[in-house]
Amino acid sequence: MGTLLLLAALAAIQVSPLNKSAQPTVQVGQTIQLAAVCQDSNGATIPCPTTGWASSDLTIAQVDPTGVAAGVKPGTVTISAYSISADGQTTTIGKFTLNVTQ
């Protein structure tokens, strides 16, 4: 007999600093490592499908494919982690507000 593997559907992505004691603030020229935690509809943590990262304003902060955000100039920016379903029909996004100071 084979093994039946059921994958939980991705319902939410929570974005936070990898270092839980880190503040949501970086200085210009510094970085912060962000982490994406994927959850099903019951709030249980599940493996993340392929996740991408984006910044709402690249002139304030940039984010690389691994979730490292770098301050560029003072301001507030939204860093998003996103996942697109295998069929391309559903996008799940988690957001994190990052303050960049001088």
C-alpha positions, 0 to 999 in steps of 0.5 A: 500500500502507498502512503497518502500525503495531504498538504495543508493549504496555505492561508497566511504568511507571518513576517517578522525579524528572524531575531525575535528581539530585533526591533522593526527599525534599521539604520541607513546602510544596515540590514535586518533578516526577516523570516516568513512563517506559513500557516494553514487555515487553523493557524498551524505552521506548515512548510512554506512553498516558494516565497518571494520578497518585495519592498513597497519603496526601493528608495527607502529599503531593498530586500533580497531573495532570502529576506534580508532587508537593507535601509537605503534612506530614512522613511517607512516601508512595507516589506512583503513575503509572497507565495503564488499557488502552483496553479498560479491562481492564488497569491498569499502575502504577508507584510512587515512595516520597517522603519529606516532611520539615519 
